[in-house]
Amino acid sequence: MTRPTPATTTARICPTCDGFPTVAVTSGTRDHRGHLPTTTVDCPTCSGTGTAPLRPRLTTADLGVSA
């Protein structure tokens, strides 16, 4: 039986496309048969995956606290 993945390894939703990475864009004009041609376009930030990489966790060494 598989267990759920921990929350620390799940990917974030892409902030640019909000998790909808591929959209269909119409040209606005119809062809000679009356069809509306569409083109699929992927999000340039996440390359069509819908997720963004996790941010690295800060440690106390990264904070650089000085006395």
ChimeraX attribute file (.defattr): number of C-alpha atoms within 10 A of each C-alpha:
attribute: neighborCount
match mode: 1-to-1
recipient: residues
	/A:1	3
	/A:2	4
	/A:3	5
	/A:4	6
	/A:5	8
	/A:6	7
	/A:7	7
	/A:8	8
	/A:9	9
	/A:10	11
	/A:11	13
	/A:12	14
	/A:13	18
	/A:14	19
	/A:15	12
	/A:16	15
	/A:17	19
	/A:18	12
	/A:19	17
	/A:20	15
	/A:21	20
	/A:22	16
	/A:23	14
	/A:24	11
	/A:25	11
	/A:26	12
	/A:27	10
	/A:28	8
	/A:29	11
	/A:30	11
	/A:31	8
	/A:32	7
	/A:33	6
	/A:34	8
	/A:35	9
	/A:36	12
	/A:37	13
	/A:38	13
	/A:39	9
	/A:40	9
	/A:41	13
	/A:42	16
	/A:43	18
	/A:44	12
	/A:45	15
	/A:46	18
	/A:47	13
	/A:48	17
	/A:49	17
	/A:50	21
	/A:51	21
	/A:52	16
	/A:53	12
	/A:54	12
	/A:55	8
	/A:56	6
	/A:57	7
	/A:58	8
	/A:59	8
	/A:60	7
	/A:61	7
	/A:62	8
	/A:63	8
	/A:64	8
	/A:65	7
	/A:66	4
	/A:67	3
